[in-house]
Amino acid sequence: MNKLLFKHIDNSGLIVFRIIFGLLCFLESVGAIFTGWVKRTLIDPEFTFSFIGFEWLQPLPGSWMYVYYIVMGIFGLFIMLGYKYRFSMLMFALMWTATYLMQKSSYNNHYYLLVLLSFIMVIMPANRYASVDVKQNPSLKSISMPSWCKWFFVLQLFILYTYASIAKLYPDWLDTSVIEILMKSKISYPIVGELLQQKPVHYILAYGGILFDGLIIPLLLFKPTRKYAFFSSIFFHLFNSFVFQIGIFPYMSLAFSLFFFEPKTIRNLFLKNKPLYEADDISIPKHKNLLLSLFSVYFLIQIALPIRHHLFKDDVLWTEEGHRLSWRMMLRAKSGRTTYSVINADTNVAIPIKLDDYLTKKQQRGAKTKPDIIWQFAQYLKEDFANKGIPIKVFVRTFVSINGKPVKQLIDPKVDIANEEWYHFKHHNWLLPSKKD
């Protein structure tokens, strides 16, 4: 164990990864501004659906969220340059996590991954070479790192990809229903749009996704298959980038390959003037037991979170209980129609409301199909009318279709959602059963 985790190895992969990671953090931040994402998601809405328990996290008023993202972009550049690295990395991690927790309308597993990676990178000695910090303080310079730095990334990726593969092993994915629905919106793509509608292509994508996610890490670790796995990874991630337009994640995934190739190869490609570390030293840290304990707790949480949905009643595809933070990526297509009935609790008179008066079109999509967002909107309405001196009840009639199947009622229309409690680790009885065949 000491040799596996504390043997010193060449740090070329980590140094290059820091540079790419910082650049991608910069591009993600400024790209969110120039593509209009910040405006649509954080500025235009009257309020945002934060993660439950983080309602106090709301966007800055006016146009200040542009400044917020510019500052994040600057920290990204500092990370890339290795300037005041740990402070810059910590500030980016905190700021990115805040924006992740303050809104769910644009929920994405890749945003969650960036949260984890940002905090992981804070503890990594990624500024020990080719950095401004080393130029200002030469004593920081090092051409090696403890091998746990590499294995931390490898294990995190193994957990991510393994759960992503396992989650696809259900009927609607295996019969390509999900892929068919996802590809319908791509028919207007030039050249490949029509090709993506073909059934053989759907089977290739469905089963290719399962095999890629399940095998990519072992194949990258095994030297005879490493190059083939890397080239397949290039195709897979560039395809996802083109078809699904999921930001920096495909390129970050390719950057992870740096931890699988020999340090000499990485050095020869990117850091030709860097000495190659070839010693065989093992350096046991003073607080070894504390370090191992923290790592063990972290990875136990990472293993447990994606399977917590088994603790809830019914199917996670229907209830969404345990869906987030579990690497369930692009697994289902969900649509629905929902009516909110607001009733004056004192007079039992209905109060008409229009969703357009409260929510953006993007927020309305979540408020029609996602139980937690439906519950949060009911709480918002309750508070809004309470401020006007009107106590209310909120009843919801929502009909949802999963993967193009016939619609079914999701929420008990007799339950006043505005006066129900939210449970993080308990099933909500106002969710009607999925009534599986």
C-alpha positions as CSV (number, residue, x, y, z in Angstrom):
1,M,0.0,0.0,0.0
2,N,2.8,2.4,0.8
3,K,4.5,1.7,-2.5
4,L,1.2,2.1,-4.4
5,L,0.2,5.4,-2.8
6,F,3.4,7.1,-1.6
7,K,6.1,6.1,-4.1
8,H,7.2,9.2,-6.0
9,I,6.6,9.3,-9.7
10,D,7.2,11.8,-12.5
11,N,4.6,14.7,-12.3
12,S,4.5,15.6,-16.0
13,G,0.9,14.4,-16.4
14,L,-0.4,16.5,-13.5
15,I,1.4,19.6,-14.6
16,V,0.0,19.4,-18.1
17,F,-3.4,18.6,-16.7
18,R,-3.3,21.7,-14.5
19,I,-2.6,23.8,-17.6
20,I,-5.5,22.3,-19.6
21,F,-7.8,22.3,-16.6
22,G,-7.2,26.0,-15.9
23,L,-7.8,26.8,-19.6
24,L,-11.1,24.8,-19.6
25,C,-12.2,26.5,-16.4
26,F,-11.6,29.9,-18.1
27,L,-13.4,28.8,-21.3
28,E,-16.4,27.4,-19.3
29,S,-16.7,30.7,-17.4
30,V,-16.4,33.2,-20.3
31,G,-18.3,30.8,-22.6
32,A,-21.3,30.9,-20.2
33,I,-21.4,34.7,-20.7
34,F,-21.0,34.8,-24.5
35,T,-23.4,32.0,-25.2
36,G,-26.1,33.7,-23.2
37,W,-26.2,30.9,-20.6
38,V,-25.6,33.3,-17.7
39,K,-28.4,35.6,-18.9
40,R,-30.9,32.8,-19.5
41,T,-30.2,30.9,-16.3
42,L,-29.1,33.4,-13.7
43,I,-30.2,36.9,-14.7
44,D,-33.5,36.6,-16.5
45,P,-35.3,34.4,-13.9
46,E,-37.1,36.1,-11.0
47,F,-35.7,33.5,-8.7
48,T,-33.8,30.2,-9.2
49,F,-34.5,26.7,-8.1
50,S,-31.5,26.0,-5.8
51,F,-30.6,22.7,-4.3
52,I,-33.0,22.2,-1.4
53,G,-31.3,23.5,1.7
54,F,-29.4,26.1,-0.2
55,E,-32.3,28.5,-0.9
56,W,-30.2,31.3,0.5
57,L,-27.9,30.9,-2.5
58,Q,-29.4,33.2,-5.2
59,P,-27.8,35.0,-8.1
60,L,-26.3,38.5,-7.6
61,P,-28.7,41.3,-8.6
62,G,-28.7,43.0,-12.0
63,S,-25.8,42.2,-14.2
64,W,-23.4,41.3,-11.4
65,M,-23.4,37.7,-12.4
66,Y,-21.5,38.7,-15.5
67,V,-18.8,40.1,-13.2
68,Y,-19.0,36.9,-11.1
69,Y,-18.3,34.7,-14.1
70,I,-15.5,37.0,-15.3
71,V,-13.8,36.7,-11.9
72,M,-14.2,32.9,-12.2
73,G,-12.6,33.1,-15.6
74,I,-9.7,35.1,-14.3
75,F,-9.1,32.4,-11.6
76,G,-9.2,29.9,-14.4
77,L,-6.3,31.7,-16.1
78,F,-4.4,31.9,-12.8
79,I,-4.8,28.1,-12.4
80,M,-3.5,27.6,-15.9
81,L,-0.5,29.8,-15.3
82,G,0.1,28.4,-11.8
83,Y,-0.2,31.8,-10.2
84,K,-1.1,31.8,-6.5
85,Y,-2.3,28.3,-7.4
86,R,-3.9,27.0,-4.3
87,F,-5.8,30.3,-3.5
88,S,-6.9,30.6,-7.2
89,M,-8.0,26.9,-7.2
90,L,-9.9,27.2,-4.0
91,M,-11.7,30.4,-5.0
92,F,-12.7,28.8,-8.3
93,A,-13.9,25.7,-6.5
94,L,-16.0,27.8,-4.1
95,M,-17.5,30.1,-6.8
96,W,-18.3,27.2,-9.1
97,T,-19.9,25.2,-6.3
98,A,-22.0,28.2,-5.4
99,T,-23.3,28.6,-9.0
100,Y,-23.9,24.8,-9.1
101,L,-26.0,24.8,-5.9
102,M,-28.0,28.0,-6.7
103,Q,-29.8,26.6,-9.8
104,K,-31.1,23.3,-11.1
105,S,-32.8,24.4,-14.3
106,S,-29.5,23.5,-16.1
107,Y,-28.6,20.6,-14.0
108,N,-25.8,18.5,-15.5
109,N,-23.7,15.7,-14.1
110,H,-20.7,17.3,-15.7
111,Y,-21.2,20.4,-13.5
112,Y,-21.1,18.2,-10.5
113,L,-17.9,16.5,-11.8
114,L,-16.3,20.0,-12.1
115,V,-17.2,20.7,-8.4
116,L,-15.4,17.5,-7.3
117,L,-12.4,18.0,-9.5
118,S,-12.0,21.7,-8.4
119,F,-11.7,20.7,-4.8
120,I,-9.5,17.7,-5.6
121,M,-7.2,20.0,-7.5
122,V,-6.8,22.3,-4.5
123,I,-4.9,19.5,-2.7
124,M,-2.8,18.4,-5.7
125,P,0.8,19.7,-6.0
126,A,0.0,20.8,-9.5
127,N,2.0,24.1,-9.4
128,R,5.4,22.5,-8.7
129,Y,6.6,23.0,-12.3
130,A,6.0,25.3,-15.3
131,S,4.2,27.8,-13.0
132,V,4.5,31.4,-12.0
133,D,4.6,30.2,-8.4
134,V,7.8,28.3,-9.1
135,K,9.4,31.4,-10.8
136,Q,8.6,33.5,-7.7
137,N,9.6,30.8,-5.3
138,P,12.1,28.3,-6.8
139,S,12.0,26.2,-3.6
140,L,8.6,24.9,-4.7
141,K,10.0,23.3,-7.9
142,S,9.7,19.6,-8.1
143,I,9.6,17.0,-11.0
144,S,7.8,14.3,-9.0
145,M,4.7,13.7,-7.0
146,P,3.3,10.9,-4.7
147,S,1.6,8.3,-6.8
148,W,-1.7,8.8,-4.9
149,C,-2.1,11.9,-7.0
150,K,-2.5,9.8,-10.1
151,W,-4.6,7.0,-8.5
152,F,-7.1,9.5,-7.0
153,F,-8.1,10.6,-10.5
154,V,-8.1,7.0,-11.8
155,L,-10.4,5.8,-9.0
156,Q,-12.7,8.8,-9.4
157,L,-13.1,8.2,-13.1
158,F,-13.6,4.4,-12.6
159,I,-16.5,5.1,-10.3
160,L,-18.0,7.7,-12.6
161,Y,-17.8,5.5,-15.8
162,T,-18.8,2.3,-14.1
163,Y,-22.0,3.8,-12.7
164,A,-22.7,5.5,-16.0
165,S,-22.5,2.1,-17.7
166,I,-24.6,0.2,-15.1
167,A,-27.3,2.8,-15.2
168,K,-27.8,2.2,-18.9
169,L,-28.7,-1.5,-18.3
170,Y,-32.5,-1.1,-18.4
171,P,-35.1,-1.9,-21.0
172,D,-35.7,1.5,-22.6
173,W,-32.0,2.0,-23.2
174,L,-31.4,-1.6,-24.4
175,D,-34.2,-1.4,-26.9
176,T,-32.8,2.0,-28.1
177,S,-36.0,3.9,-27.2
178,V,-34.0,6.6,-25.4
179,I,-31.5,7.0,-28.1
180,E,-34.2,7.3,-30.7
181,I,-35.9,10.1,-28.8
182,L,-32.6,11.9,-28.2
183,M,-31.6,11.7,-31.8
184,K,-35.0,13.1,-33.1
185,S,-33.9,16.6,-32.1
186,K,-30.7,16.2,-34.1
187,I,-32.3,15.6,-37.5
188,S,-31.5,19.2,-38.7
189,Y,-27.8,18.6,-38.2
190,P,-25.9,18.9,-41.5
191,I,-24.6,15.7,-43.1
192,V,-25.2,13.4,-40.0
193,G,-28.7,14.5,-39.1
194,E,-30.4,11.8,-41.3
195,L,-27.9,9.2,-40.3
196,L,-28.6,9.7,-36.6
197,Q,-32.2,8.7,-37.3
198,Q,-31.3,5.2,-38.5
199,K,-32.0,2.2,-36.2
200,P,-28.7,0.4,-36.7
201,V,-27.0,3.7,-35.6
202,H,-29.2,3.7,-32.5
203,Y,-28.0,0.2,-31.5
204,I,-24.4,1.2,-32.1
205,L,-24.8,4.3,-29.8
206,A,-26.8,2.5,-27.1
207,Y,-24.5,-0.6,-26.8
208,G,-21.4,1.4,-27.6
209,G,-22.1,3.7,-24.7
210,I,-22.5,0.8,-22.3
211,L,-19.2,-0.8,-23.5
212,F,-17.3,2.4,-23.6
213,D,-18.3,3.5,-20.1
214,G,-17.7,0.1,-18.7
215,L,-14.4,-0.7,-20.3
216,I,-12.6,2.6,-21.0
217,I,-10.7,2.8,-17.6
218,P,-9.5,-0.8,-17.6
219,L,-8.4,-0.5,-21.3
220,L,-6.5,2.7,-20.6
221,L,-4.7,1.1,-17.6
222,F,-3.7,-2.0,-19.7
223,K,-0.7,-1.0,-21.8
224,P,-1.4,-3.2,-24.9
225,T,-4.9,-1.7,-25.3
226,R,-4.1,1.9,-24.2
227,K,-3.6,3.5,-27.6
228,Y,-6.7,1.9,-29.0
229,A,-8.7,3.0,-26.0
230,F,-7.4,6.5,-26.3
231,F,-8.3,6.8,-30.0
232,S,-11.8,5.4,-29.3
233,S,-12.0,7.9,-26.5
234,I,-11.2,10.8,-28.9
235,F,-14.0,9.6,-31.3
236,F,-16.5,9.1,-28.4
237,H,-16.0,12.4,-26.7
238,L,-15.8,14.5,-29.9
239,F,-19.0,12.8,-31.1
240,N,-20.7,13.8,-27.8
241,S,-19.3,17.3,-28.1
242,F,-20.8,17.7,-31.6
243,V,-24.1,16.0,-31.1
244,F,-25.0,16.9,-27.5
245,Q,-23.0,20.2,-27.1
246,I,-22.1,19.5,-23.4
247,G,-19.5,22.2,-23.0
248,I,-16.0,21.4,-21.7
249,F,-16.6,17.9,-20.4
250,P,-15.5,15.9,-23.5
251,Y,-12.2,17.8,-23.6
252,M,-11.7,17.4,-19.9
253,S,-12.3,13.7,-20.3
254,L,-9.6,13.5,-23.0
255,A,-7.3,15.4,-20.7
256,F,-7.6,12.7,-18.1
257,S,-5.7,10.4,-20.5
258,L,-2.6,12.2,-19.2
259,F,-2.7,10.1,-16.1
260,F,-2.7,6.8,-18.0
261,F,0.2,7.2,-20.4
262,E,3.9,6.9,-19.4
263,P,5.3,10.1,-18.0
264,K,8.1,10.0,-20.6
265,T,5.5,10.1,-23.4
266,I,3.8,13.1,-21.8
267,R,7.1,14.9,-21.1
268,N,8.3,14.4,-24.7
269,L,5.0,15.7,-26.1
270,F,4.5,18.7,-23.9
271,L,7.4,19.5,-21.6
272,K,10.6,18.7,-23.6
273,N,12.8,20.7,-21.3
274,K,11.6,19.1,-18.1
275,P,13.9,16.5,-16.5
276,L,12.3,13.1,-16.2
277,Y,12.0,11.7,-12.7
278,E,13.3,8.2,-12.6
279,A,14.1,7.6,-9.0
280,D,12.3,5.0,-6.9
281,D,11.7,6.9,-3.6
282,I,8.9,6.2,-1.2
283,S,8.1,9.1,1.1
284,I,5.6,8.4,3.9
285,P,3.8,11.6,5.0
286,K,3.7,12.4,8.7
287,H,-0.1,12.3,8.8
288,K,-0.5,9.2,6.6
289,N,-3.3,7.7,8.7
290,L,-5.3,10.9,8.5
291,L,-4.8,11.2,4.8
292,L,-5.9,7.6,4.2
293,S,-9.0,8.1,6.4
294,L,-10.0,11.2,4.5
295,F,-9.6,9.5,1.2
296,S,-11.5,6.4,2.4
297,V,-14.4,8.5,3.6
298,Y,-14.5,10.5,0.3
299,F,-14.6,7.4,-1.9
300,L,-17.1,5.6,0.3
301,I,-19.4,8.6,-0.2
302,Q,-18.7,8.5,-4.0
303,I,-19.6,4.8,-4.1
304,A,-22.7,5.2,-1.9
305,L,-24.4,8.2,-3.5
306,P,-25.1,6.7,-6.9
307,I,-26.9,3.7,-5.3
308,R,-28.9,5.5,-2.7
309,H,-32.0,5.5,-5.0
310,H,-32.4,1.8,-4.0
311,L,-33.4,3.0,-0.6
312,F,-36.5,4.8,-2.0
313,K,-39.7,3.3,-3.1
314,D,-40.4,3.0,-6.8
315,D,-38.3,3.7,-9.9
316,V,-35.8,6.6,-9.8
317,L,-36.7,7.3,-13.4
318,W,-40.2,8.1,-12.2
319,T,-39.7,9.7,-8.7
320,E,-36.2,11.3,-9.4
321,E,-35.4,10.5,-5.7
322,G,-31.7,9.7,-5.7
323,H,-31.2,10.9,-9.3
324,R,-28.8,13.7,-8.8
325,L,-25.1,13.2,-7.9
326,S,-25.3,9.6,-9.3
327,W,-23.8,9.8,-12.8
328,R,-27.2,9.0,-14.4
329,M,-26.3,10.8,-17.6
330,M,-28.8,11.3,-20.5
331,L,-30.7,8.2,-19.5
332,R,-34.3,9.2,-20.2
333,A,-36.5,11.7,-22.0
334,K,-39.2,13.2,-19.8
335,S,-42.1,15.4,-20.8
336,G,-45.3,16.4,-19.1
337,R,-48.1,18.9,-18.6
338,T,-48.9,20.4,-15.2
339,T,-51.6,22.6,-13.7
340,Y,-51.1,24.4,-10.4
341,S,-54.3,25.2,-8.5
342,V,-53.8,27.9,-5.9
343,I,-56.6,28.1,-3.3
344,N,-57.1,30.8,-0.6
345,A,-56.9,28.8,2.6
346,D,-59.3,31.2,4.4
347,T,-62.1,31.4,1.7
348,N,-61.4,28.3,-0.4
349,V,-61.6,30.5,-3.5
350,A,-59.3,29.6,-6.4
351,I,-56.7,32.2,-7.3
352,P,-55.7,32.1,-11.0
353,I,-52.0,32.2,-11.7
354,K,-49.9,32.1,-14.9
355,L,-46.6,30.2,-14.9
356,D,-45.2,32.9,-17.3
357,D,-45.6,35.5,-14.6
358,Y,-43.2,33.5,-12.3
359,L,-41.0,31.2,-14.4
360,T,-38.9,31.3,-17.6
361,K,-39.6,28.7,-20.2
362,K,-36.6,26.7,-19.1
363,Q,-37.8,26.7,-15.5
364,Q,-41.3,25.7,-16.6
365,R,-39.9,22.5,-18.1
366,G,-38.6,21.4,-14.7
367,A,-41.7,22.6,-12.9
368,K,-43.8,20.2,-15.0
369,T,-41.9,17.0,-14.5
370,K,-39.4,17.1,-11.6
371,P,-41.0,16.5,-8.1
372,D,-38.4,18.5,-6.2
373,I,-38.8,21.6,-8.4
374,I,-42.6,21.2,-8.3
375,W,-42.4,21.2,-4.5
376,Q,-40.1,24.2,-4.4
377,F,-42.4,26.2,-6.7
378,A,-45.3,25.4,-4.4
379,Q,-43.2,26.8,-1.5
380,Y,-42.3,29.9,-3.5
381,L,-46.0,30.5,-4.2
382,K,-46.9,30.0,-0.5
383,E,-44.3,32.5,0.5
384,D,-45.2,35.0,-2.2
385,F,-48.9,35.0,-1.2
386,A,-48.0,35.1,2.5
387,N,-46.2,38.3,1.9
388,K,-49.5,39.7,0.6
389,G,-51.3,38.4,3.7
390,I,-53.0,35.6,1.9
391,P,-52.6,32.0,3.2
392,I,-52.8,29.5,0.4
393,K,-53.0,25.8,-0.5
394,V,-51.4,24.5,-3.7
395,F,-52.7,21.4,-5.5
396,V,-50.9,20.0,-8.5
397,R,-52.2,17.9,-11.4
398,T,-49.2,16.7,-13.4
399,F,-49.2,14.1,-16.2
400,V,-45.7,12.8,-17.2
401,S,-44.4,10.6,-20.0
402,I,-41.1,8.7,-19.6
403,N,-39.3,7.8,-22.8
404,G,-42.4,8.4,-25.0
405,K,-44.5,6.0,-23.0
406,P,-48.2,6.9,-22.2
407,V,-48.6,9.7,-19.7
408,K,-49.3,8.8,-16.1
409,Q,-50.2,11.1,-13.1
410,L,-47.2,11.8,-11.1
411,I,-48.5,13.7,-8.0
412,D,-51.6,13.1,-5.9
413,P,-53.9,16.0,-6.8
414,K,-55.6,15.9,-3.4
415,V,-52.4,16.7,-1.5
416,D,-51.6,20.3,-0.6
417,I,-48.0,20.4,-1.8
418,A,-47.3,23.8,-0.3
419,N,-47.7,22.4,3.2
420,E,-45.8,19.2,2.8
421,E,-42.3,18.7,4.2
422,W,-39.3,17.7,2.0
423,Y,-37.2,14.7,2.9
424,H,-33.8,14.1,1.6
425,F,-33.6,10.4,2.6
426,K,-37.3,9.4,2.7
427,H,-39.9,8.7,0.0
428,H,-42.6,11.3,-0.5
429,N,-46.0,9.7,-0.3
430,W,-47.6,12.4,-2.5
431,L,-45.8,10.9,-5.4
432,L,-48.1,8.4,-7.1
433,P,-46.6,5.0,-8.0
434,S,-45.3,4.4,-11.5
435,K,-47.6,1.4,-12.0
436,K,-45.0,-0.6,-13.9
437,D,-46.3,-3.3,-16.3
